[in-house]
């Protein structure tokens, strides 16, 4: 019964008092910010954002202005995960291009300040919409926000990494294969249950790869609730949560974003939101095919010919990501208080991924 009352907008919005292993030492942080953040002065109030970040994220408030701190979580972590220093680097490069990100201000690689590395960025005023149906919005606003999402991701994929100073931000070749191998390892490292479809996908995906495309900067988790919208207008003020950013296949990135249309509904409304089964026309939200075609026109990359493979791959990848969060919830180091809700979504994602793999020719 408790799950049925879960409300994403209510339960993921706002802040709470930091507690437990992720809490921040305010005095040590204040002293560091005085030295490293231009024009900073205290006193400092610290609150933790409720939303489901893999990297704990905090609102820092002073009498003059607000900041945001994003830290690597404490505890034993999966290899290459939670690299907030990479987030800082990619956001710094994009900020210089006028791409909508929160302005990065200072990076701390010294674990002794608050226990893990972290960075400080400017606070971006606006709203985060946790439901892709955008409850309370009008049809025109929904259409404009979805078009802005499409255009923003297309713009990201238009940058050549070398022009951003990010030519070495990742390996340019074999992105999807390397992702399959990476997430398979991380899934096994945090596995809490036996799911046959995960093993089938891990075995089938490497031999079914689509043709490779020019490497682009990929966000890795681009969706509505990783955007800060203007408080009053259908404009994107900042793209957030760059933890998974690297160089890779732009279509892998875009089709991950497309999964919002096809994801299995989450039990009780927690965890992942979905447009599956929604009357899109009634809400003014574009159909998947039209939305994908708009991206193709903007970028020259057509997502439709290999969509079943990409959906199988991305459902597998997302199941692996949630397994990592579930594993950290088990170990007591997950940032989101709803992390345990995500555990129940891993099997449905794996089952849906295998169905798309079968549509793409898997046996």
Backbone torsions as a table, in degrees:
resi	resn	phi	psi	omega
1	UNK	NA	-33.2	-178.0
2	UNK	-63.3	-38.4	-178.1
3	UNK	-63.0	-33.8	-175.0
4	UNK	-64.9	-22.9	-177.3
5	UNK	-89.9	1.8	-177.0
6	UNK	-67.6	131.4	178.2
7	UNK	-126.2	114.1	-173.9
8	UNK	-60.3	-46.0	-176.9
9	UNK	-63.5	-43.5	-179.6
10	UNK	-70.5	-46.3	-169.5
11	UNK	-83.8	-18.2	177.4
12	UNK	-100.8	-13.5	-177.3
13	UNK	-84.7	153.2	173.6
14	UNK	83.4	-165.2	-175.0
15	UNK	-129.1	168.9	174.7
16	UNK	-142.0	167.8	177.3
17	UNK	-70.0	131.8	177.1
18	UNK	-63.2	144.0	-178.3
19	UNK	-149.5	157.4	173.2
20	UNK	71.5	-148.9	-171.1
21	UNK	-66.3	-24.3	-176.3
22	UNK	-89.3	-4.9	-179.0
23	UNK	-60.2	148.7	-174.1
24	UNK	-108.3	137.5	175.3
25	UNK	-75.5	104.5	-174.4
26	UNK	-63.8	-37.2	-178.2
27	UNK	-67.6	-44.9	179.4
28	UNK	-66.7	-39.5	179.0
29	UNK	-64.8	-43.7	179.8
30	UNK	-58.9	-45.5	-180.0
31	UNK	-61.7	-38.8	179.3
32	UNK	-68.5	-42.0	-178.0
33	UNK	-66.8	-34.1	175.8
34	UNK	-57.2	-37.1	-177.1
35	UNK	-82.9	-27.5	-167.1
36	UNK	-119.8	-13.5	-178.3
37	UNK	-111.3	117.4	-175.6
38	UNK	-58.1	132.2	176.6
39	UNK	67.8	11.6	-179.8
40	UNK	-76.8	139.6	167.8
41	UNK	-151.7	146.1	-178.9
42	UNK	-84.9	-167.2	2.5
43	UNK	-72.7	164.3	-171.9
44	UNK	-118.7	130.0	171.2
45	UNK	-108.2	138.4	-174.2
46	UNK	-123.0	127.6	173.7
47	UNK	-135.1	149.6	-179.6
48	UNK	-99.4	132.8	175.3
49	UNK	-65.5	139.7	-179.0
50	UNK	-73.6	-32.8	-170.8
51	UNK	-55.7	158.5	-166.8
52	UNK	-78.7	61.8	177.7
53	UNK	-78.3	141.2	171.8
54	UNK	-69.1	-36.2	174.7
55	UNK	-99.9	120.3	-178.2
56	UNK	-55.1	136.9	-172.3
57	UNK	-131.3	137.4	-169.2
58	UNK	-130.6	143.6	171.7
59	UNK	-91.7	123.3	178.4
60	UNK	-109.3	121.5	-175.7
61	UNK	-119.1	131.5	173.3
62	UNK	-122.4	169.0	177.3
63	UNK	-59.3	-26.5	-175.0
64	UNK	-94.1	-39.0	-174.7
65	UNK	-160.5	173.7	178.9
66	UNK	-116.8	149.5	177.6
67	UNK	-131.5	169.8	173.2
68	UNK	-127.8	133.8	175.5
69	UNK	-110.7	134.8	177.2
70	UNK	-126.9	124.9	-172.7
71	UNK	-123.6	155.4	168.4
72	UNK	-70.5	135.6	179.9
73	UNK	-69.3	154.8	177.5
74	UNK	-77.1	171.2	175.4
75	UNK	95.0	-177.5	178.5
76	UNK	-77.8	125.1	-173.1
77	UNK	-119.5	158.0	176.0
78	UNK	-67.1	146.6	-177.9
79	UNK	-58.5	136.0	176.4
80	UNK	70.6	1.9	-179.6
81	UNK	-87.3	159.4	171.1
82	UNK	63.3	35.7	-176.2
83	UNK	-82.6	81.6	-177.1
84	UNK	-67.9	-22.6	175.6
85	UNK	-66.0	-34.6	175.5
86	UNK	-68.6	-39.6	175.5
87	UNK	-56.1	-47.1	-178.3
88	UNK	-60.5	-41.4	-178.5
89	UNK	-65.8	-46.2	-176.3
90	UNK	-70.0	-37.8	177.7
91	UNK	-65.6	-37.2	177.7
92	UNK	-62.8	-42.5	179.5
93	UNK	-65.2	-42.8	-178.6
94	UNK	-71.1	-35.4	177.7
95	UNK	-58.9	-37.4	179.7
96	UNK	-67.2	-20.5	178.6
97	UNK	-94.0	0.8	-177.0
98	UNK	77.2	12.1	176.3
99	UNK	-72.9	144.3	-174.2
100	UNK	-72.0	98.3	172.0
101	UNK	-135.1	160.4	170.5
102	UNK	-69.3	134.8	-174.3
103	UNK	-67.5	119.4	177.7
104	UNK	-72.5	137.2	-174.6
105	UNK	-115.0	-40.0	-177.1
106	UNK	-162.3	142.2	179.5
107	UNK	-117.3	135.1	178.2
108	UNK	-118.7	115.6	179.1
109	UNK	-99.1	9.5	-178.5
110	UNK	-96.8	108.5	-178.5
111	UNK	-61.9	-21.1	-172.1
112	UNK	-75.0	-13.7	-176.5
113	UNK	-72.3	-56.7	178.7
114	UNK	-127.0	7.7	176.3
115	UNK	108.1	-24.7	175.1
116	UNK	-146.6	167.0	176.5
117	UNK	-68.3	156.9	-177.4
118	UNK	-159.2	170.4	170.3
119	UNK	-140.3	160.2	178.3
120	UNK	-113.0	135.4	175.1
121	UNK	-132.3	163.4	176.4
122	UNK	-67.1	148.2	174.6
123	UNK	-81.2	131.3	178.8
124	UNK	-104.9	117.6	178.5
125	UNK	-72.3	142.9	179.4
126	UNK	157.3	-153.1	-176.7
127	UNK	-137.7	147.1	171.6
128	UNK	-112.5	126.7	-179.7
129	UNK	-102.3	116.5	-172.5
130	UNK	-88.8	-15.2	179.4
131	UNK	-107.8	125.3	-178.1
132	UNK	-66.0	-16.8	175.5
133	UNK	-78.4	-7.7	178.4
134	UNK	50.4	62.5	-179.7
135	UNK	-54.7	137.4	178.8
136	UNK	89.8	-14.1	179.1
137	UNK	-84.9	157.4	173.5
138	UNK	-86.6	164.5	-178.1
139	UNK	-60.3	-39.8	-179.6
140	UNK	-63.9	-43.3	180.0
141	UNK	-63.2	-43.5	178.6
142	UNK	-58.4	-47.1	-179.0
143	UNK	-60.3	-40.9	-179.6
144	UNK	-69.1	-38.4	178.5
145	UNK	-66.5	-43.3	179.6
146	UNK	-65.5	-37.6	177.3
147	UNK	-67.2	-36.8	177.4
148	UNK	-65.6	-38.2	175.3
149	UNK	-59.8	-48.1	-178.7
150	UNK	-59.6	-46.6	-178.0
151	UNK	-67.3	-35.7	-178.4
152	UNK	-68.8	-43.1	178.3
153	UNK	-68.7	-38.1	176.1
154	UNK	-61.5	-39.3	178.0
155	UNK	-64.8	-42.6	177.3
156	UNK	-56.5	-43.4	-177.2
157	UNK	-77.1	-6.2	177.3
158	UNK	-84.4	-18.8	-178.8
159	UNK	-73.1	135.4	169.7
160	UNK	-85.2	127.0	-173.0
161	UNK	-53.2	-39.2	-178.4
162	UNK	-62.0	-34.7	-179.7
163	UNK	-68.4	-21.3	178.3
164	UNK	-92.5	-2.9	-172.2
165	UNK	76.2	22.0	-176.6
166	UNK	-119.0	26.5	-180.0
167	UNK	-62.7	-22.1	179.1
168	UNK	-106.7	19.3	-175.5
169	UNK	-76.5	-10.2	177.7
170	UNK	-177.9	169.4	175.9
171	UNK	-76.4	132.6	-173.9
172	UNK	-79.1	-22.5	-172.9
173	UNK	-100.8	151.8	171.1
174	UNK	57.0	39.5	-176.3
175	UNK	-58.3	-51.3	-174.2
176	UNK	-64.2	-42.0	178.4
177	UNK	-62.7	-43.2	179.4
178	UNK	-65.0	-35.9	176.9
179	UNK	-65.3	-42.7	178.0
180	UNK	-58.9	-46.0	-179.0
181	UNK	-65.8	-41.4	-179.3
182	UNK	-62.6	-50.3	-174.9
183	UNK	-72.1	-28.4	173.8
184	UNK	-62.7	-45.5	178.1
185	UNK	-61.9	-44.5	-177.2
186	UNK	-69.7	-33.5	175.4
187	UNK	-62.0	-47.2	-179.3
188	UNK	-64.4	-33.7	-178.7
189	UNK	-70.3	-23.9	-177.5
190	UNK	-119.7	11.4	-173.1
191	UNK	-62.7	135.9	178.8
192	UNK	-120.1	-2.3	-177.0
193	UNK	-155.5	162.0	176.2
194	UNK	-98.4	117.7	-179.3
195	UNK	-125.1	110.0	-171.9
196	UNK	-61.7	-35.0	-177.6
197	UNK	-65.7	-28.9	177.4
198	UNK	-66.3	-41.6	177.7
199	UNK	-65.0	-40.4	179.1
200	UNK	-63.5	-43.8	180.0
201	UNK	-65.0	-42.7	179.7
202	UNK	-61.1	-32.0	179.6
203	UNK	-80.9	-35.1	-173.7
204	UNK	-84.5	-41.3	-171.2
205	UNK	-55.5	-44.4	-175.7
206	UNK	-61.3	-25.9	-179.1
207	UNK	-94.1	3.9	-175.4
208	UNK	-121.7	24.7	-172.4
209	UNK	-65.9	139.1	174.4
210	UNK	-76.4	172.2	178.0
211	UNK	-58.5	144.8	-179.5
212	UNK	-76.3	157.9	179.4
213	UNK	-128.8	165.9	179.3
214	UNK	-57.5	137.1	-179.3
215	UNK	-67.0	137.6	175.6
216	UNK	-133.3	166.9	172.3
217	UNK	-71.1	125.8	-179.9
218	UNK	-116.8	142.2	-179.0
219	UNK	-77.7	-45.6	176.9
220	UNK	95.6	-18.0	-178.5
221	UNK	-154.6	46.8	-173.6
222	UNK	-81.9	114.0	177.7
223	UNK	-156.8	171.1	-172.2
224	UNK	-56.6	-42.2	-175.3
225	UNK	-80.7	4.3	168.1
226	UNK	-105.9	25.4	176.1
227	UNK	-125.3	142.5	169.0
228	UNK	-100.7	115.7	179.3
229	UNK	-89.6	153.6	171.7
230	UNK	-56.4	146.1	-176.4
231	UNK	-62.5	-28.8	-172.6
232	UNK	-123.8	-20.9	-173.8
233	UNK	-118.8	158.6	179.3
234	UNK	-80.9	58.8	-178.4
235	UNK	-122.3	147.4	178.1
236	UNK	-92.8	117.3	178.7
237	UNK	-87.6	-32.1	179.8
238	UNK	-160.4	140.8	167.1
239	UNK	-94.6	129.9	-175.3
240	UNK	-119.1	176.0	176.3
241	UNK	61.3	72.9	-177.3
242	UNK	-96.8	20.4	-174.4
243	UNK	-57.0	-36.3	-174.6
244	UNK	-96.7	6.6	-177.7
245	UNK	-63.7	142.0	177.3
246	UNK	-165.8	-170.2	170.6
247	UNK	-94.8	139.4	-178.3
248	UNK	-178.4	-161.5	-175.9
249	UNK	-79.3	116.3	-179.4
250	UNK	-60.8	-32.0	179.6
251	UNK	-71.0	-31.0	174.3
252	UNK	-63.3	-40.0	179.2
253	UNK	-67.7	-46.6	-178.2
254	UNK	-67.5	-40.0	-178.4
255	UNK	-71.8	-25.2	169.1
256	UNK	-61.5	-45.6	177.2
257	UNK	-59.6	-38.3	179.5
258	UNK	-65.5	-19.5	-177.2
259	UNK	-61.1	-19.8	175.7
260	UNK	-52.1	-28.9	-178.1
261	UNK	-78.8	-22.6	-168.7
262	UNK	-125.3	-0.7	-175.6
263	UNK	-62.5	141.9	171.5
264	UNK	-59.9	137.2	-179.6
265	UNK	-61.1	139.2	-179.2
266	UNK	-77.8	139.7	178.1
267	UNK	-64.1	130.4	176.8
268	UNK	74.1	1.0	179.2
269	UNK	85.3	-1.2	-178.4
270	UNK	-83.6	170.4	173.7
271	UNK	69.6	-112.8	-171.7
272	UNK	-93.4	136.4	175.3
273	UNK	-96.7	160.8	-174.6
274	UNK	-147.6	153.1	172.0
275	UNK	-99.0	1.2	-178.6
276	UNK	-59.7	130.7	178.6
277	UNK	81.1	0.2	-178.6
278	UNK	-85.6	141.9	174.7
279	UNK	-77.5	89.9	-173.0
280	UNK	-64.7	-41.1	-177.9
281	UNK	-60.5	-38.4	-179.1
282	UNK	-64.8	-28.9	-177.3
283	UNK	-96.6	-6.7	-178.3
284	UNK	79.5	19.7	178.5
285	UNK	-95.3	134.1	-176.9
286	UNK	-66.5	148.8	172.2
287	UNK	-67.0	154.3	-176.6
288	UNK	-54.8	-48.3	-175.3
289	UNK	-63.4	-41.5	179.4
290	UNK	-66.4	-40.5	179.4
291	UNK	-64.4	-43.2	178.2
292	UNK	-64.5	-39.3	179.6
293	UNK	-65.2	-37.1	178.3
294	UNK	-62.3	-41.6	176.5
295	UNK	-63.3	-42.6	179.0
296	UNK	-60.4	-39.6	178.3
297	UNK	-66.7	-36.0	-178.0
298	UNK	-74.5	-29.4	-171.3
299	UNK	-115.0	-23.5	-171.1
300	UNK	83.8	1.8	176.5
301	UNK	-101.5	116.8	-177.3
302	UNK	-92.9	114.7	-177.0
303	UNK	-79.7	-15.9	-165.8
304	UNK	-73.8	-37.4	-173.4
305	UNK	-61.0	-31.8	-176.3
306	UNK	-118.9	32.0	-173.0
307	UNK	-63.9	-38.8	-178.2
308	UNK	-63.5	-42.2	176.3
309	UNK	-61.2	-48.4	-176.3
310	UNK	-63.0	-35.9	176.8
311	UNK	-67.5	-41.4	176.8
312	UNK	-59.9	-46.3	-180.0
313	UNK	-61.7	-46.7	-175.8
314	UNK	-72.1	-33.4	174.9
315	UNK	-65.8	-40.0	175.3
316	UNK	-61.9	-47.4	-178.9
317	UNK	-60.6	-44.3	-179.4
318	UNK	-65.7	-39.3	176.4
319	UNK	-60.2	-39.0	177.8
320	UNK	-65.5	-41.5	178.6
321	UNK	-61.7	-46.1	180.0
322	UNK	-66.4	-32.7	176.7
323	UNK	-63.7	-38.9	176.3
324	UNK	-62.4	-41.5	177.6
325	UNK	-65.9	-42.3	177.9
326	UNK	-62.0	-39.0	178.0
327	UNK	-63.9	-39.9	179.0
328	UNK	-72.3	-31.2	173.8
329	UNK	-63.1	-40.7	176.4
330	UNK	-60.6	-37.7	-177.4
331	UNK	-88.7	-4.3	176.4
332	UNK	83.8	17.2	-178.3
333	UNK	-118.2	9.3	179.8
334	UNK	-72.8	141.7	-177.6
335	UNK	-75.7	-32.2	-174.0
336	UNK	-94.4	134.0	178.5
337	UNK	-70.3	-12.4	178.7
338	UNK	-99.6	11.9	-175.8
339	UNK	-57.4	-36.4	-177.7
340	UNK	-66.6	-27.3	177.0
341	UNK	-60.8	-33.3	-175.8
342	UNK	-67.9	-23.7	-178.3
343	UNK	-56.8	-39.3	-178.3
344	UNK	-71.2	-8.3	-178.7
345	UNK	-94.8	-10.2	-174.6
346	UNK	-66.2	-48.3	-179.2
347	UNK	-63.1	-47.2	176.9
348	UNK	-58.2	-36.6	177.3
349	UNK	-65.3	-42.9	179.0
350	UNK	-63.2	-42.7	179.5
351	UNK	-63.8	-42.8	178.4
352	UNK	-66.0	-39.6	177.9
353	UNK	-60.3	-41.5	-179.8
354	UNK	-68.5	-33.7	176.5
355	UNK	-63.2	-42.7	178.0
356	UNK	-67.7	-36.2	176.2
357	UNK	-61.3	-41.0	177.7
358	UNK	-64.9	-38.2	176.0
359	UNK	-62.4	-30.7	-179.4
360	UNK	-87.9	3.0	174.1
361	UNK	114.0	1.3	179.4
362	UNK	-68.9	145.5	177.7
363	UNK	-128.6	NA	NA
